[in-house]
Amino acid sequence: MDDDRQGKPPTLWQMLQSILAAAFGVQSGKNRARDFTHGKACHFIVLGVLFTLAFVAVLIGLVQLALHLAR
């Protein structure tokens, strides 16, 4: 990628992909290196927390739906 050579920070889409890949444990070494060299930790932390909150909210919603349908 030319973004790696030019030293540009990762785009929002690239950061979201990195967060999702890391959450599922399939992050590539190339992307991990890009994130650590050009990315800002605070951006990844904020996106990671938001992803975790959204994931938990979806799980709670699914459990509530299953409990509602089981009645």
C-alpha distances in whole Angstrom, upper triangle without the diagonal:
4,5,6,7,9,11,11,12,11,13,16,15,12,15,17,15,15,19,20,18,20,23,23,22,19,16,14,14,10,10,14,12,10,13,16,14,13,15,19,21,23,21,20,24,25,23,24,27,27,26,29,31,30,30,34,35,34,36,39,39,39,41,44,43,44,47,48,48,50,53
4,5,5,6,9,9,11,11,13,16,16,13,16,19,18,17,21,22,21,22,26,26,25,22,19,17,17,13,13,16,14,11,14,16,14,13,15,19,21,24,21,21,25,26,24,25,29,29,28,30,33,32,32,36,37,36,38,41,41,41,44,46,46,47,50,51,51,53,56
4,6,5,6,5,8,8,9,13,13,11,13,16,15,15,18,20,19,20,23,24,23,21,18,16,16,12,11,14,12,9,11,14,12,9,11,15,18,20,17,18,21,22,20,22,25,25,25,27,30,29,30,33,34,34,36,38,38,39,42,43,43,45,47,48,49,51,53
4,6,5,7,8,9,12,15,15,12,14,17,16,15,18,20,18,19,23,23,22,20,16,14,13,9,9,11,9,6,10,11,9,8,11,14,17,20,18,17,21,22,21,22,26,26,25,27,30,30,30,33,35,34,36,39,39,39,42,44,44,45,48,49,49,51,54
4,6,8,11,12,14,18,18,15,17,21,19,18,22,24,22,23,26,27,26,23,20,17,16,12,13,15,12,10,13,14,11,10,14,17,20,22,21,21,24,26,24,26,29,29,29,31,34,33,34,37,38,38,40,42,43,43,46,48,48,49,52,53,53,55,58
4,6,9,11,13,17,18,15,17,20,20,19,22,24,23,24,27,29,27,25,22,20,18,15,15,17,14,11,14,15,12,10,13,16,19,21,20,20,24,25,24,26,29,29,28,31,33,33,34,37,38,38,40,42,43,43,46,48,48,49,52,53,53,55,58
4,6,9,12,15,17,14,15,19,19,17,20,23,22,22,25,27,25,24,20,18,17,14,13,14,12,9,11,12,8,6,10,12,16,18,17,17,21,22,21,23,26,26,26,29,31,31,32,34,36,36,38,40,41,42,44,46,46,48,50,51,52,54,56
4,6,9,12,14,12,13,16,17,16,18,21,20,21,24,26,25,23,20,19,18,15,13,15,13,9,11,12,10,7,9,11,15,16,14,16,19,20,19,21,24,24,24,26,28,28,29,32,33,33,35,38,38,39,42,43,44,45,47,48,49,51,54
4,6,9,11,9,9,13,14,13,15,18,18,18,21,23,22,21,17,17,17,14,12,13,12,8,8,10,9,5,5,8,11,13,11,12,15,16,15,17,20,20,20,23,25,25,26,29,30,30,32,34,35,36,38,40,40,42,44,45,46,48,50
4,7,8,6,6,10,10,10,12,14,15,15,18,20,19,18,15,15,15,12,10,11,11,8,7,10,10,7,6,9,12,13,10,10,14,15,13,15,18,18,17,20,22,22,23,26,27,27,29,32,32,33,35,37,37,39,41,42,43,45,47
4,5,5,6,9,10,11,12,14,15,16,18,20,21,19,16,17,18,15,12,14,15,11,10,14,14,10,9,11,14,14,11,11,15,14,12,15,18,17,17,20,22,21,22,25,26,26,28,30,30,31,34,35,35,37,40,40,41,43,46
4,5,5,6,9,10,10,12,14,15,16,19,20,19,16,17,19,17,14,15,16,13,12,15,16,13,10,12,13,13,9,10,13,12,9,12,15,13,13,17,18,17,19,22,22,22,25,27,27,28,31,32,32,34,36,37,38,40,42
4,5,5,6,9,10,11,12,14,15,17,18,17,15,16,18,16,12,15,16,14,12,16,17,14,13,14,16,16,12,12,15,14,11,13,16,14,13,17,19,17,18,21,22,21,24,26,26,27,30,31,31,32,35,36,36,38,41
4,5,5,6,9,10,10,12,14,15,16,14,12,12,14,12,9,11,13,10,9,13,14,12,10,13,14,15,12,11,14,14,12,13,16,16,14,17,20,19,19,22,23,23,25,28,28,28,31,33,33,34,37,38,38,40,43
4,5,5,6,9,10,10,12,14,15,14,11,13,14,13,9,10,12,10,8,11,13,11,8,10,11,12,8,7,11,11,8,10,13,12,11,14,17,16,17,20,21,21,23,25,26,27,29,31,31,33,35,36,37,39,41
4,5,5,6,8,10,11,13,14,13,12,14,16,15,12,13,15,13,11,14,17,15,12,13,13,14,10,9,11,11,7,9,12,11,9,12,14,13,14,17,18,18,20,22,22,23,26,27,28,29,31,32,33,35,38
4,5,5,6,8,10,11,12,11,9,11,13,13,9,11,14,12,11,14,16,15,13,15,15,16,13,11,14,14,11,11,15,14,11,14,17,15,15,19,20,19,21,24,24,24,26,29,28,30,32,33,34,36,38
4,5,5,6,8,10,10,9,7,9,11,11,7,8,11,10,8,11,14,13,11,13,12,14,12,9,12,13,10,10,13,14,11,14,17,16,16,19,21,20,21,24,25,25,27,30,30,31,33,35,35,37,40
4,6,5,6,9,10,10,9,12,14,14,11,10,14,13,10,13,16,15,12,13,12,13,10,7,9,10,7,6,10,10,8,10,13,13,12,15,17,17,18,21,22,22,24,26,27,28,30,32,33,34,37
4,5,5,6,9,9,8,12,15,15,12,12,16,15,13,16,19,18,16,17,16,16,14,11,13,13,10,9,12,12,8,10,13,12,11,14,16,15,16,19,20,20,22,24,25,25,28,30,30,31,34
4,5,5,6,5,5,8,11,12,10,10,14,14,12,15,18,18,16,17,16,18,16,12,14,16,13,11,15,15,12,13,17,16,14,17,19,18,19,22,23,23,25,27,27,28,31,32,32,34,37
4,5,5,6,5,9,11,13,10,9,13,13,11,13,16,17,15,16,14,16,14,11,12,14,12,9,13,14,11,12,16,16,14,16,19,19,19,22,23,23,25,27,28,28,31,33,33,34,37
4,6,8,9,12,15,16,14,13,16,17,15,16,20,20,17,18,16,17,16,12,12,14,12,9,11,12,9,9,13,13,10,13,16,15,15,18,20,19,21,24,24,25,27,29,30,30,33
4,6,8,12,14,16,14,14,17,18,16,18,22,22,20,21,19,20,19,15,16,18,15,12,15,16,12,12,16,15,12,15,18,16,16,19,21,20,21,24,25,24,27,29,29,30,33
4,6,9,11,14,13,11,15,17,15,16,20,21,19,20,18,20,19,16,17,19,16,14,17,18,15,14,18,18,16,18,21,20,19,23,24,23,24,28,28,28,30,33,33,33,37
4,6,9,12,11,10,14,15,14,16,19,20,18,21,19,22,20,16,18,20,17,15,19,19,16,17,20,20,18,20,23,22,21,25,26,25,27,30,30,30,32,35,34,35,39
4,7,8,7,7,10,11,11,12,15,16,15,17,16,19,17,14,16,18,16,14,18,19,16,17,21,20,18,21,24,23,23,26,28,27,29,32,32,32,35,37,37,38,41
4,5,5,6,9,10,11,12,14,15,15,18,18,21,19,16,19,21,18,17,21,22,19,21,24,24,22,25,28,26,27,30,31,30,32,35,35,35,38,40,40,41,44
4,6,5,6,9,10,10,12,14,14,17,17,20,19,17,19,22,20,19,22,24,21,23,26,26,25,27,30,29,30,33,34,34,35,38,38,39,41,43,43,44,47
4,5,5,6,9,10,11,12,13,16,17,20,19,16,20,22,20,19,23,24,22,24,27,27,26,29,31,30,31,34,35,35,37,40,40,40,43,45,45,46,49
4,5,5,6,9,10,10,10,14,14,17,15,13,16,18,16,16,20,20,19,20,24,23,23,26,28,27,28,31,32,32,34,36,37,37,40,42,42,43,46
4,5,5,6,9,10,10,12,12,15,14,12,14,17,15,15,18,20,18,19,23,23,22,25,27,27,28,30,32,32,34,36,37,37,40,41,42,43,46
4,5,5,6,8,9,12,13,16,16,14,16,19,18,17,21,22,21,23,26,26,26,28,31,30,31,34,35,35,37,40,40,41,43,45,46,47,50
4,6,5,6,7,11,12,15,14,12,16,18,17,17,20,21,20,22,25,25,25,28,30,30,31,34,35,35,37,39,40,41,43,45,45,47,50
4,6,6,5,8,9,12,10,9,12,14,13,13,17,18,17,19,22,22,22,25,27,27,28,31,32,32,34,36,37,38,40,42,43,44,47
4,6,6,8,8,12,12,10,13,15,15,15,18,20,19,20,23,24,24,26,29,29,30,33,34,35,36,38,39,40,42,44,45,46,49
4,6,9,10,14,13,13,15,18,18,18,21,22,22,24,27,27,27,30,32,32,33,36,37,38,40,42,43,44,46,47,48,50,52
4,7,10,12,11,12,15,16,16,17,20,21,21,23,25,26,27,29,31,31,33,35,36,37,39,41,42,43,45,46,47,49,51
4,6,9,8,8,11,13,12,13,16,17,17,20,22,22,23,26,27,28,29,32,33,34,36,37,38,40,42,43,44,46,48
4,6,6,7,9,10,11,13,15,16,17,19,21,22,23,25,26,27,29,31,32,33,35,37,38,39,41,42,44,45,48
4,5,5,6,9,10,10,12,14,15,16,18,20,21,22,24,26,27,28,30,31,33,34,36,37,39,40,42,43,45
4,5,5,6,9,10,11,12,14,15,16,18,20,21,22,24,26,27,28,30,32,33,34,36,37,39,40,42,44
4,5,5,6,8,10,11,12,14,16,16,18,20,21,22,24,26,27,29,30,32,33,35,36,37,39,41,43
4,6,5,6,8,10,10,12,14,15,16,18,20,21,22,24,25,27,28,30,31,33,34,36,37,39,41
4,6,5,6,9,10,10,12,14,15,16,18,20,21,22,24,26,27,28,30,31,33,34,36,37,39
4,5,5,6,9,10,11,12,14,15,16,18,20,21,22,24,26,27,28,30,32,33,35,36,38
4,5,5,6,8,10,10,12,14,15,16,18,20,21,22,24,25,27,28,30,31,33,34,36
4,5,5,6,9,10,10,12,14,15,16,18,20,21,23,24,26,27,29,30,31,33,35
4,5,5,6,9,10,11,12,14,15,16,18,20,21,22,24,26,27,28,30,31,33
4,5,5,6,9,10,10,12,14,15,16,18,20,21,22,24,26,27,28,30,32
4,6,5,6,9,10,11,12,14,15,16,18,20,21,22,24,26,27,28,31
4,5,5,6,9,10,11,12,14,15,17,18,20,21,22,24,26,27,29
4,5,5,6,9,10,10,12,14,15,16,18,20,21,22,24,26,27
4,5,5,6,9,10,10,12,14,15,16,18,20,21,22,24,26
4,5,5,6,9,10,11,12,14,15,17,18,20,21,23,25
4,5,5,6,9,10,11,12,14,15,16,18,20,21,23
4,5,5,6,9,10,10,12,14,15,16,18,20,22
4,5,5,6,9,10,10,12,14,15,16,18,20
4,5,5,6,9,10,11,12,14,15,16,19
4,5,5,6,9,10,10,12,14,15,17
4,5,5,6,9,10,10,12,14,16
4,5,5,6,9,10,10,12,15
4,5,5,6,8,10,10,13
4,5,5,6,9,10,11
4,5,5,6,9,10
4,5,5,6,9
4,5,5,7
4,5,6
4,6
4
